[in-house]
Amino acid sequence: MGLNKVWIQTLSDGLLRADQIVGLTAHATPSLPGKTSRWLLDATVAVPAGSGGGNGWDIGILHRTLIQTPAEPAGAPEALARLLAELDQPDSAGVITPLATDPPLTDAAASTVRFAFTSFTGDSPEANSTHSAAQPSEASQPQEVP
């Protein structure tokens, strides 16, 4: 698998190797008193995670948050999956960085999420490209990052 040299920047856990990801999801956090709900784009990792409390031990799947947005990151899991599929080649090596653009205050229907790929070698055709979740028709064609 070619994704063992491709890494994804997480929100607070550093870098996650792309070949460890088995799922991508977007979901809202519950709103709490004094705290608004946020949307999380999570990667599910192929290892179990355990946590315990007074009632015993629980084993579940491990999630890593890639980005947090104020509105639904419409199409973000699909756009990242598309980019990972394009990078699934033996010579792909680099870091994918999720980037969010907050929606205007008048239209909070969706947040735009882009995925910037920076190649370690700089000579691959995907080097320094971005893939946008907001415009699926353009997501399959890399664009240069200024």
C-alpha positions, 0 to 999 in steps of 0.5 A: 500500500502506498499510503505508508509515507503519507501523513495527515495533520490532526487537530491536537494529536500530531501526525497520523499515518494515512495507511492506519485509517479505516474510516472518515466521519463528520459529526456534530458535538452536543451543545452544552450550556454556554457552549455551542455545538461544533462539527468534527471531521474524524479519522477512525484508526485500525486499533482498539482503544480502551477506557475505564471508570467505576463501572468497568473497562470499555473497548471501542474504536479509536478516533482522531479529530482532523479538524473542527468547524462551526457548520457541517463540513459537507463533503469533507470525508469524501474529498479526503477519501478521494485525495487518499485514493489519488495518493495511494501509490508507492512514490507518494510521500508527504503531509496532508493538512486539513484547512477550514474556512468558516461560513459567513455569519448569514449562511451557516449551512456548511463549512468549506474544508480543503486538504493541502498535500505537501510532498516531502520530495516536491517533485510529484505531480500532487506536490503542494496541491489542495482538494476542496470539499465544497466544490466536488467537481474541482476536488479531483484536479489538484490546484497549486497552493500560493 
